[in-house]
Amino acid sequence: MYAFTYDPAASVEEAAEKLRKSPDANVLAGGMSLIPTMKLRLS
């Protein structure tokens, strides 16, 4: 699994600000298959 840092936002505005500040940031969304998919390095 790739290393990553999880930094939750409390609001949409905070999430937008975090995305603006870090060009490598991504929105994390998913269900039960997200972590297994990451472990297989498919996402």
mmCIF file of the N, C-alpha and C atoms, coordinates in Angstrom:
data_MODEL
# 
_entry.id   MODEL 
# 
loop_
_atom_site.group_PDB 
_atom_site.id 
_atom_site.type_symbol 
_atom_site.label_atom_id 
_atom_site.label_alt_id 
_atom_site.label_comp_id 
_atom_site.label_asym_id 
_atom_site.label_entity_id 
_atom_site.label_seq_id 
_atom_site.pdbx_PDB_ins_code 
_atom_site.Cartn_x 
_atom_site.Cartn_y 
_atom_site.Cartn_z 
_atom_site.occupancy 
_atom_site.B_iso_or_equiv 
_atom_site.pdbx_formal_charge 
_atom_site.auth_seq_id 
_atom_site.auth_comp_id 
_atom_site.auth_asym_id 
_atom_site.auth_atom_id 
_atom_site.pdbx_PDB_model_num 
ATOM 1   N N  . MET A 1 1  ? 0.847   -1.169 0.000  1.00 0.00 ? 1  MET A N  1 
ATOM 2   C CA . MET A 1 1  ? 0.000   0.000  0.000  1.00 0.00 ? 1  MET A CA 1 
ATOM 3   C C  . MET A 1 1  ? 0.895   1.235  0.000  1.00 0.00 ? 1  MET A C  1 
ATOM 4   N N  . TYR A 1 2  ? 0.511   2.224  -0.773 1.00 0.00 ? 2  TYR A N  1 
ATOM 5   C CA . TYR A 1 2  ? 1.252   3.477  -0.814 1.00 0.00 ? 2  TYR A CA 1 
ATOM 6   C C  . TYR A 1 2  ? 1.028   4.254  0.484  1.00 0.00 ? 2  TYR A C  1 
ATOM 7   N N  . ALA A 1 3  ? 2.047   4.946  0.938  1.00 0.00 ? 3  ALA A N  1 
ATOM 8   C CA . ALA A 1 3  ? 1.914   5.784  2.128  1.00 0.00 ? 3  ALA A CA 1 
ATOM 9   C C  . ALA A 1 3  ? 1.081   7.018  1.794  1.00 0.00 ? 3  ALA A C  1 
ATOM 10  N N  . PHE A 1 4  ? 0.229   7.413  2.722  1.00 0.00 ? 4  PHE A N  1 
ATOM 11  C CA . PHE A 1 4  ? -0.561  8.617  2.533  1.00 0.00 ? 4  PHE A CA 1 
ATOM 12  C C  . PHE A 1 4  ? -0.883  9.220  3.892  1.00 0.00 ? 4  PHE A C  1 
ATOM 13  N N  . THR A 1 5  ? -1.261  10.482 3.879  1.00 0.00 ? 5  THR A N  1 
ATOM 14  C CA . THR A 1 5  ? -1.671  11.182 5.085  1.00 0.00 ? 5  THR A CA 1 
ATOM 15  C C  . THR A 1 5  ? -3.137  11.536 4.946  1.00 0.00 ? 5  THR A C  1 
ATOM 16  N N  . TYR A 1 6  ? -3.924  11.190 5.952  1.00 0.00 ? 6  TYR A N  1 
ATOM 17  C CA . TYR A 1 6  ? -5.350  11.494 5.956  1.00 0.00 ? 6  TYR A CA 1 
ATOM 18  C C  . TYR A 1 6  ? -5.565  12.755 6.782  1.00 0.00 ? 6  TYR A C  1 
ATOM 19  N N  . ASP A 1 7  ? -6.142  13.782 6.176  1.00 0.00 ? 7  ASP A N  1 
ATOM 20  C CA . ASP A 1 7  ? -6.363  15.061 6.839  1.00 0.00 ? 7  ASP A CA 1 
ATOM 21  C C  . ASP A 1 7  ? -7.812  15.478 6.610  1.00 0.00 ? 7  ASP A C  1 
ATOM 22  N N  . PRO A 1 8  ? -8.729  15.046 7.481  1.00 0.00 ? 8  PRO A N  1 
ATOM 23  C CA . PRO A 1 8  ? -10.147 15.327 7.256  1.00 0.00 ? 8  PRO A CA 1 
ATOM 24  C C  . PRO A 1 8  ? -10.478 16.812 7.390  1.00 0.00 ? 8  PRO A C  1 
ATOM 25  N N  . ALA A 1 9  ? -11.466 17.233 6.642  1.00 0.00 ? 9  ALA A N  1 
ATOM 26  C CA . ALA A 1 9  ? -11.947 18.616 6.697  1.00 0.00 ? 9  ALA A CA 1 
ATOM 27  C C  . ALA A 1 9  ? -13.305 18.638 7.390  1.00 0.00 ? 9  ALA A C  1 
ATOM 28  N N  . ALA A 1 10 ? -13.564 19.711 8.110  1.00 0.00 ? 10 ALA A N  1 
ATOM 29  C CA . ALA A 1 10 ? -14.827 19.846 8.831  1.00 0.00 ? 10 ALA A CA 1 
ATOM 30  C C  . ALA A 1 10 ? -15.915 20.492 7.978  1.00 0.00 ? 10 ALA A C  1 
ATOM 31  N N  . SER A 1 11 ? -15.524 21.084 6.847  1.00 0.00 ? 11 SER A N  1 
ATOM 32  C CA . SER A 1 11 ? -16.503 21.748 5.987  1.00 0.00 ? 11 SER A CA 1 
ATOM 33  C C  . SER A 1 11 ? -16.021 21.711 4.542  1.00 0.00 ? 11 SER A C  1 
ATOM 34  N N  . VAL A 1 12 ? -16.919 22.040 3.647  1.00 0.00 ? 12 VAL A N  1 
ATOM 35  C CA . VAL A 1 12 ? -16.562 22.101 2.227  1.00 0.00 ? 12 VAL A CA 1 
ATOM 36  C C  . VAL A 1 12 ? -15.527 23.202 2.003  1.00 0.00 ? 12 VAL A C  1 
ATOM 37  N N  . GLU A 1 13 ? -15.702 24.323 2.690  1.00 0.00 ? 13 GLU A N  1 
ATOM 38  C CA . GLU A 1 13 ? -14.758 25.435 2.551  1.00 0.00 ? 13 GLU A CA 1 
ATOM 39  C C  . GLU A 1 13 ? -13.361 25.028 3.000  1.00 0.00 ? 13 GLU A C  1 
ATOM 40  N N  . GLU A 1 14 ? -13.271 24.309 4.118  1.00 0.00 ? 14 GLU A N  1 
ATOM 41  C CA . GLU A 1 14 ? -11.972 23.851 4.613  1.00 0.00 ? 14 GLU A CA 1 
ATOM 42  C C  . GLU A 1 14 ? -11.349 22.856 3.636  1.00 0.00 ? 14 GLU A C  1 
ATOM 43  N N  . ALA A 1 15 ? -12.151 21.975 3.081  1.00 0.00 ? 15 ALA A N  1 
ATOM 44  C CA . ALA A 1 15 ? -11.640 21.007 2.100  1.00 0.00 ? 15 ALA A CA 1 
ATOM 45  C C  . ALA A 1 15 ? -11.107 21.732 0.868  1.00 0.00 ? 15 ALA A C  1 
ATOM 46  N N  . ALA A 1 16 ? -11.840 22.730 0.392  1.00 0.00 ? 16 ALA A N  1 
ATOM 47  C CA . ALA A 1 16 ? -11.398 23.493 -0.779 1.00 0.00 ? 16 ALA A CA 1 
ATOM 48  C C  . ALA A 1 16 ? -10.083 24.213 -0.492 1.00 0.00 ? 16 ALA A C  1 
ATOM 49  N N  . GLU A 1 17 ? -9.941  24.769 0.698  1.00 0.00 ? 17 GLU A N  1 
ATOM 50  C CA . GLU A 1 17 ? -8.707  25.464 1.072  1.00 0.00 ? 17 GLU A CA 1 
ATOM 51  C C  . GLU A 1 17 ? -7.529  24.495 1.123  1.00 0.00 ? 17 GLU A C  1 
ATOM 52  N N  . LYS A 1 18 ? -7.735  23.312 1.674  1.00 0.00 ? 18 LYS A N  1 
ATOM 53  C CA . LYS A 1 18 ? -6.666  22.305 1.736  1.00 0.00 ? 18 LYS A CA 1 
ATOM 54  C C  . LYS A 1 18 ? -6.256  21.863 0.334  1.00 0.00 ? 18 LYS A C  1 
ATOM 55  N N  . LEU A 1 19 ? -7.217  21.734 -0.558 1.00 0.00 ? 19 LEU A N  1 
ATOM 56  C CA . LEU A 1 19 ? -6.907  21.354 -1.935 1.00 0.00 ? 19 LEU A CA 1 
ATOM 57  C C  . LEU A 1 19 ? -6.134  22.453 -2.657 1.00 0.00 ? 19 LEU A C  1 
ATOM 58  N N  . ARG A 1 20 ? -6.468  23.709 -2.357 1.00 0.00 ? 20 ARG A N  1 
ATOM 59  C CA . ARG A 1 20 ? -5.744  24.835 -2.971 1.00 0.00 ? 20 ARG A CA 1 
ATOM 60  C C  . ARG A 1 20 ? -4.301  24.906 -2.481 1.00 0.00 ? 20 ARG A C  1 
ATOM 61  N N  . LYS A 1 21 ? -4.081  24.628 -1.205 1.00 0.00 ? 21 LYS A N  1 
ATOM 62  C CA . LYS A 1 21 ? -2.745  24.767 -0.608 1.00 0.00 ? 21 LYS A CA 1 
ATOM 63  C C  . LYS A 1 21 ? -1.785  23.661 -1.018 1.00 0.00 ? 21 LYS A C  1 
ATOM 64  N N  . SER A 1 22 ? -2.302  22.490 -1.325 1.00 0.00 ? 22 SER A N  1 
ATOM 65  C CA . SER A 1 22 ? -1.430  21.360 -1.649 1.00 0.00 ? 22 SER A CA 1 
ATOM 66  C C  . SER A 1 22 ? -1.764  20.807 -3.028 1.00 0.00 ? 22 SER A C  1 
ATOM 67  N N  . PRO A 1 23 ? -0.872  20.986 -4.001 1.00 0.00 ? 23 PRO A N  1 
ATOM 68  C CA . PRO A 1 23 ? -1.140  20.495 -5.356 1.00 0.00 ? 23 PRO A CA 1 
ATOM 69  C C  . PRO A 1 23 ? -1.209  18.968 -5.438 1.00 0.00 ? 23 PRO A C  1 
ATOM 70  N N  . ASP A 1 24 ? -0.659  18.268 -4.458 1.00 0.00 ? 24 ASP A N  1 
ATOM 71  C CA . ASP A 1 24 ? -0.697  16.802 -4.458 1.00 0.00 ? 24 ASP A CA 1 
ATOM 72  C C  . ASP A 1 24 ? -1.905  16.240 -3.719 1.00 0.00 ? 24 ASP A C  1 
ATOM 73  N N  . ALA A 1 25 ? -2.732  17.106 -3.147 1.00 0.00 ? 25 ALA A N  1 
ATOM 74  C CA . ALA A 1 25 ? -3.885  16.657 -2.372 1.00 0.00 ? 25 ALA A CA 1 
ATOM 75  C C  . ALA A 1 25 ? -4.958  16.070 -3.285 1.00 0.00 ? 25 ALA A C  1 
ATOM 76  N N  . ASN A 1 26 ? -5.683  15.107 -2.753 1.00 0.00 ? 26 ASN A N  1 
ATOM 77  C CA . ASN A 1 26 ? -6.802  14.486 -3.457 1.00 0.00 ? 26 ASN A CA 1 
ATOM 78  C C  . ASN A 1 26 ? -7.958  14.324 -2.497 1.00 0.00 ? 26 ASN A C  1 
ATOM 79  N N  . VAL A 1 27 ? -9.149  14.281 -3.046 1.00 0.00 ? 27 VAL A N  1 
ATOM 80  C CA . VAL A 1 27 ? -10.331 14.013 -2.250 1.00 0.00 ? 27 VAL A CA 1 
ATOM 81  C C  . VAL A 1 27 ? -10.448 12.505 -2.102 1.00 0.00 ? 27 VAL A C  1 
ATOM 82  N N  . LEU A 1 28 ? -10.663 12.057 -0.881 1.00 0.00 ? 28 LEU A N  1 
ATOM 83  C CA . LEU A 1 28 ? -10.782 10.629 -0.605 1.00 0.00 ? 28 LEU A CA 1 
ATOM 84  C C  . LEU A 1 28 ? -12.248 10.293 -0.399 1.00 0.00 ? 28 LEU A C  1 
ATOM 85  N N  . ALA A 1 29 ? -12.764 9.416  -1.219 1.00 0.00 ? 29 ALA A N  1 
ATOM 86  C CA . ALA A 1 29 ? -14.140 8.974  -1.091 1.00 0.00 ? 29 ALA A CA 1 
ATOM 87  C C  . ALA A 1 29 ? -14.202 7.522  -1.519 1.00 0.00 ? 29 ALA A C  1 
ATOM 88  N N  . GLY A 1 30 ? -15.009 6.779  -0.865 1.00 0.00 ? 30 GLY A N  1 
ATOM 89  C CA . GLY A 1 30 ? -15.123 5.383  -1.258 1.00 0.00 ? 30 GLY A CA 1 
ATOM 90  C C  . GLY A 1 30 ? -15.817 4.568  -0.193 1.00 0.00 ? 30 GLY A C  1 
ATOM 91  N N  . GLY A 1 31 ? -16.050 3.355  -0.542 1.00 0.00 ? 31 GLY A N  1 
ATOM 92  C CA . GLY A 1 31 ? -16.727 2.463  0.378  1.00 0.00 ? 31 GLY A CA 1 
ATOM 93  C C  . GLY A 1 31 ? -15.794 1.401  0.908  1.00 0.00 ? 31 GLY A C  1 
ATOM 94  N N  . MET A 1 32 ? -16.320 0.240  1.075  1.00 0.00 ? 32 MET A N  1 
ATOM 95  C CA . MET A 1 32 ? -15.597 -0.866 1.688  1.00 0.00 ? 32 MET A CA 1 
ATOM 96  C C  . MET A 1 32 ? -14.426 -1.357 0.847  1.00 0.00 ? 32 MET A C  1 
ATOM 97  N N  . SER A 1 33 ? -14.402 -1.044 -0.430 1.00 0.00 ? 33 SER A N  1 
ATOM 98  C CA . SER A 1 33 ? -13.345 -1.582 -1.294 1.00 0.00 ? 33 SER A CA 1 
ATOM 99  C C  . SER A 1 33 ? -12.135 -0.665 -1.425 1.00 0.00 ? 33 SER A C  1 
ATOM 100 N N  . LEU A 1 34 ? -12.175 0.531  -0.846 1.00 0.00 ? 34 LEU A N  1 
ATOM 101 C CA . LEU A 1 34 ? -11.089 1.488  -1.047 1.00 0.00 ? 34 LEU A CA 1 
ATOM 102 C C  . LEU A 1 34 ? -9.758  0.988  -0.484 1.00 0.00 ? 34 LEU A C  1 
ATOM 103 N N  . ILE A 1 35 ? -9.711  0.586  0.770  1.00 0.00 ? 35 ILE A N  1 
ATOM 104 C CA . ILE A 1 35 ? -8.448  0.164  1.385  1.00 0.00 ? 35 ILE A CA 1 
ATOM 105 C C  . ILE A 1 35 ? -7.907  -1.102 0.724  1.00 0.00 ? 35 ILE A C  1 
ATOM 106 N N  . PRO A 1 36 ? -8.717  -2.147 0.489  1.00 0.00 ? 36 PRO A N  1 
ATOM 107 C CA . PRO A 1 36 ? -8.167  -3.313 -0.222 1.00 0.00 ? 36 PRO A CA 1 
ATOM 108 C C  . PRO A 1 36 ? -7.630  -2.962 -1.610 1.00 0.00 ? 36 PRO A C  1 
ATOM 109 N N  . THR A 1 37 ? -8.292  -2.060 -2.311 1.00 0.00 ? 37 THR A N  1 
ATOM 110 C CA . THR A 1 37 ? -7.823  -1.633 -3.627 1.00 0.00 ? 37 THR A CA 1 
ATOM 111 C C  . THR A 1 37 ? -6.486  -0.920 -3.511 1.00 0.00 ? 37 THR A C  1 
ATOM 112 N N  . MET A 1 38 ? -6.323  -0.097 -2.471 1.00 0.00 ? 38 MET A N  1 
ATOM 113 C CA . MET A 1 38 ? -5.052  0.592  -2.251 1.00 0.00 ? 38 MET A CA 1 
ATOM 114 C C  . MET A 1 38 ? -3.952  -0.405 -1.894 1.00 0.00 ? 38 MET A C  1 
ATOM 115 N N  . LYS A 1 39 ? -4.294  -1.421 -1.115 1.00 0.00 ? 39 LYS A N  1 
ATOM 116 C CA . LYS A 1 39 ? -3.296  -2.427 -0.737 1.00 0.00 ? 39 LYS A CA 1 
ATOM 117 C C  . LYS A 1 39 ? -2.775  -3.177 -1.958 1.00 0.00 ? 39 LYS A C  1 
ATOM 118 N N  . LEU A 1 40 ? -3.629  -3.361 -2.947 1.00 0.00 ? 40 LEU A N  1 
ATOM 119 C CA . LEU A 1 40 ? -3.221  -4.024 -4.186 1.00 0.00 ? 40 LEU A CA 1 
ATOM 120 C C  . LEU A 1 40 ? -2.579  -3.047 -5.165 1.00 0.00 ? 40 LEU A C  1 
ATOM 121 N N  . ARG A 1 41 ? -2.447  -1.792 -4.747 1.00 0.00 ? 41 ARG A N  1 
ATOM 122 C CA . ARG A 1 41 ? -1.869  -0.720 -5.560 1.00 0.00 ? 41 ARG A CA 1 
ATOM 123 C C  . ARG A 1 41 ? -2.612  -0.517 -6.881 1.00 0.00 ? 41 ARG A C  1 
ATOM 124 N N  . LEU A 1 42 ? -3.926  -0.690 -6.829 1.00 0.00 ? 42 LEU A N  1 
ATOM 125 C CA . LEU A 1 42 ? -4.749  -0.469 -8.012 1.00 0.00 ? 42 LEU A CA 1 
ATOM 126 C C  . LEU A 1 42 ? -5.295  0.951  -8.050 1.00 0.00 ? 42 LEU A C  1 
ATOM 127 N N  . SER A 1 43 ? -5.179  1.668  -6.948 1.00 0.00 ? 43 SER A N  1 
ATOM 128 C CA . SER A 1 43 ? -5.641  3.067  -6.920 1.00 0.00 ? 43 SER A CA 1 
ATOM 129 C C  . SER A 1 43 ? -4.665  3.919  -6.156 1.00 0.00 ? 43 SER A C  1 
# 
